[in-house]
């Protein structure tokens, strides 16, 4: 990537040894190697996310083209594969939609007993 040869590395290490000294050089090398590994990890994660998004976009585009062409003249096997692709695209687009619905269900079920409990003291006051 940077096209650094052996002699350039030797020169850099000699300069680092002179500037930092033998006591601080190992610590500096560890710090630089941690930084480089973190940078590589971050770059790989960004690359993976971008490739995933491009695949999703390509899938959506292919589905739109198939819908425009009309799926009546397709074989049953192709229709079933298109349906599977649609389901996969919906799951990829909204992975949290089901979790949100489940959360609302849990919240609503939790609030129902609370409303019945809160109405119980009001009934006692009315008596």
C-alpha positions as CSV (number, residue, x, y, z in Angstrom):
1,X,0.0,0.0,0.0
2,X,2.7,2.5,1.0
3,X,5.5,0.6,-0.9
4,X,8.0,0.7,2.0
5,X,11.1,-1.4,1.4
6,X,13.5,-3.1,3.8
7,X,16.0,-0.2,3.9
8,X,13.3,2.3,4.6
9,X,12.1,0.2,7.6
10,X,15.7,0.0,8.9
11,X,16.1,3.8,8.6
12,X,12.8,4.4,10.4
13,X,13.7,2.0,13.2
14,X,17.2,3.6,13.7
15,X,15.6,7.0,13.9
16,X,13.0,5.8,16.3
17,X,15.6,4.2,18.5
18,X,17.7,7.4,18.6
19,X,14.7,9.7,19.3
20,X,12.7,7.5,21.8
21,X,15.6,5.6,23.4
22,X,15.7,1.9,24.3
23,X,13.3,2.3,27.3
24,X,10.4,3.9,25.5
25,X,10.7,2.2,22.1
26,X,8.9,-1.1,23.0
27,X,6.0,0.8,24.5
28,X,5.8,3.0,21.4
29,X,5.8,0.0,19.1
30,X,3.0,-1.6,21.0
31,X,0.9,1.6,20.9
32,X,1.5,1.9,17.1
33,X,0.6,-1.7,16.5
34,X,-2.6,-1.4,18.5
35,X,-3.6,1.7,16.6
36,X,-2.9,0.0,13.2
37,X,-4.9,-3.1,14.2
38,X,-7.8,-0.9,15.3
39,X,-7.7,1.0,12.1
40,X,-7.7,-2.2,10.1
41,X,-10.6,-3.6,12.1
42,X,-12.6,-0.4,11.6
43,X,-11.8,-0.3,7.8
44,X,-12.9,-3.9,7.4
45,X,-16.2,-3.3,9.3
46,X,-16.9,-0.3,7.1
47,X,-16.1,-2.3,4.0
48,X,-18.4,-5.2,5.1
49,X,-21.3,-2.8,5.8
50,X,-20.9,-1.1,2.4
51,X,-20.8,-4.5,0.6
52,X,-23.9,-5.6,2.6
53,X,-25.8,-2.4,1.7
54,X,-24.8,-2.8,-2.0
55,X,-26.1,-6.4,-2.0
56,X,-29.4,-5.3,-0.5
57,X,-29.7,-2.5,-3.0
58,X,-29.0,-4.9,-5.9
59,X,-31.6,-7.3,-4.5
60,X,-34.2,-4.6,-4.3
61,X,-33.4,-3.4,-7.8
62,X,-33.7,-6.9,-9.2
63,X,-37.1,-7.4,-7.5
64,X,-38.4,-4.1,-9.0
65,X,-37.3,-5.2,-12.4
66,X,-39.0,-8.6,-12.0
67,X,-42.2,-6.9,-10.8
68,X,-42.1,-4.5,-13.8
69,X,-41.6,-7.3,-16.3
70,X,-44.7,-9.1,-14.9
71,X,-44.4,-12.3,-13.0
72,X,-47.4,-14.1,-14.7
73,X,-45.2,-15.7,-17.4
74,X,-42.7,-17.0,-14.9
75,X,-42.4,-20.7,-14.0
76,X,-43.6,-21.8,-10.5
77,X,-40.0,-22.4,-9.4
78,X,-39.0,-18.9,-10.3
79,X,-42.1,-17.4,-8.6
80,X,-41.3,-19.3,-5.4
81,X,-37.7,-18.0,-5.5
82,X,-38.9,-14.5,-6.1
83,X,-41.2,-14.8,-3.1
84,X,-38.3,-16.0,-1.0
85,X,-36.2,-13.1,-2.2
86,X,-39.0,-10.7,-1.2
87,X,-39.2,-12.2,2.3
88,X,-35.4,-12.0,2.7
89,X,-35.4,-8.3,1.5
90,X,-38.1,-7.5,4.0
91,X,-36.2,-9.1,6.8
92,X,-33.0,-7.3,5.9
93,X,-34.8,-4.0,5.6
94,X,-36.6,-4.1,8.9
95,X,-34.9,-6.5,11.3
96,X,-36.2,-4.5,14.3
97,X,-39.8,-4.2,13.2
98,X,-40.8,-7.5,14.8
99,X,-38.8,-6.6,18.0
100,X,-40.7,-3.3,18.2
101,X,-44.0,-5.1,17.8
102,X,-43.1,-7.6,20.5
103,X,-42.0,-4.7,22.8
104,X,-45.3,-2.9,22.2
105,X,-47.1,-6.1,23.1
106,X,-45.2,-6.5,26.3
107,X,-45.7,-2.9,27.2
108,X,-49.4,-3.1,26.5
109,X,-49.8,-6.3,28.5
110,X,-47.9,-4.7,31.4
111,X,-50.1,-1.6,31.4
112,X,-53.4,-3.6,31.5
113,X,-52.8,-4.9,35.0
114,X,-51.7,-1.5,36.1
115,X,-54.9,0.1,34.9
116,X,-57.0,-2.5,36.6
117,X,-55.0,-2.0,39.8
118,X,-55.3,1.8,39.6
119,X,-59.1,1.5,39.2
120,X,-59.4,-0.7,42.2
121,X,-58.7,2.0,44.7
122,X,-61.1,4.3,42.9
123,X,-63.8,1.7,43.4
124,X,-63.0,1.5,47.1
125,X,-63.3,5.3,47.4
126,X,-66.6,5.2,45.6
127,X,-68.0,2.7,48.2
